[in-house]
Amino acid sequence: MKVLWLINIPLPEASHLLHESSTPYGGWLVNTSKYLSNLDEVKLSVAFPSKQAKRVKRLEGDKIVYYPFSPIKKVSDSSIQDHQRFATILQEVSPDLVHIFGTEMPHTLAMVNACRRQGVKTVVSIQGLVSVIEKHTFAGLPQDAIHNKTFRNWVRHDHVSGLRKTFQVRGEAEREAIRKVDHVIGRTTWDRACVSQINDQATYFHCNETLRESFYHETWKREKCEPHSIFLSQGQYSIKGLHFMLEAMPLILQRYPDARLYIGGSDLTDRSGWKNKLFATHYGNYIQSLIDQYNLSEHISFTGTLDEQAMCQRYLESHVFVCPSTIENSPNSLAEAMLLGVPSVASYVGGTSDMLADKKEGFLYQHDAPYMLAYYVCKIFEDDALAKNLSAAAQRRAKVTHDQELNLQRLLQIYHDMLTP
């Protein structure tokens, strides 16, 4: 079976072959590609966007062949309708099927169109859905935080309002791609509902994700974590809900004055040096204003970008993991926390209720009710028996949901079902 993947970022092996640093993102693709390419019955090729695509056309990995292509920056790009690079890749690989991961980038529609031209069967895996996510980007934000811009925002159009417009434009291409495919892979009631409202004729397959390897080999221990510490895996964009977490912090600090919040990723409030000032975002300015308003500077740390092992360790050292997003499908951050057994509190949005049973495996709360977020964090802080029970239940659930062998076999079954007349 010859399978061609289309993904949004290079796999680590491809980055190595291009003499580039590998990205810490997209970890769920790494193990799945490894397990799939190890099967004798599968020949896997992977296409991905790269700035080196004009120089490098093909990369031979250990068991995977990689095909870089130049990034498509705009939905208006004429190549989307007739992408010559994709046509060439399809002719060279001659795949039995093409598996596209994600719908949010313009190259998804370009590949769907190329496959339709050559009669190649195509399946799209839903990651997020920008045509739906855009409706939730303003949640809980004042008007100035939505519309004001810094110099970087003005250049990149990535202020909150600008991001929503970008999502809206990409969403048009996303909806067209979904309307044109016959097969979709998803994981939650949310993505199934959204896909059915775009294309109710597409065959929907359920397949859970395999996570990064490190998270299968560790278990959270209450005795080894930092007491009253909270971890939020990222907060760079408004939909991740950092502003709601900051509104919850004063309530937590009333009861636990030593509470500390760790935020994954770079410090979006850092204004030291000309570079940080130049690349500052207005959302970062808004976050700083909340930190100042609630006197939180001594209780917050940004971790910087963490690799797989460092991220795993950060989870293990945390008393509670929080996912305060205004919208999610099935966040891998919550999945990783559950797999490790870190007691978790997550907003009841998108597909999170399909991942975690409220009050049994963690706590779910209304996304714009930070007082409830604070309440549940404190409940875990105050009751070690509760924390341990939630930890064990969440880990049991996650070990089934993210079972590597089960998910591999399910993906194979989907491929076979697609190819069976």
Secondary structure, 3 states (H helix, E strand, C coil): CEEEEECCCCCHHHHHHCCCCCCCCCHHHHHHHHHHHCCCCCEEEEEEECCCCCCCCCEECCCCEEEEECCCCCCCCHHHCCCHHHHHHHHHHCCCEEEEECCCCHHHHHHHHHHHHHCCEEEEECCCCHHHHHHHCCCCCCHHHHHCCCHHHHHHCCCHHHHHHHHHHHHHHHHHHHHHCCEEEECCHHHHHHHHHHCCCCEEEECCCCCCHHHHCCCCCHHHCCCCEEEECCCCCHHHCHHHHHHHHHHHHHHCCCCEEEECECCCCCCCHHHHHHCCCHHHHHHHHHHHHCCCHHHEEECECCCHHHHHHHHHCCCEEEECCCCCCCCHHHHHHHHHCCCEEEECCCCHHHHCCECCCEEEECCCCHHHHHHHHHHHHHCHHHHHHHHHHHHHHHHHHCCHHHHHHHHHHHHHHHHCC
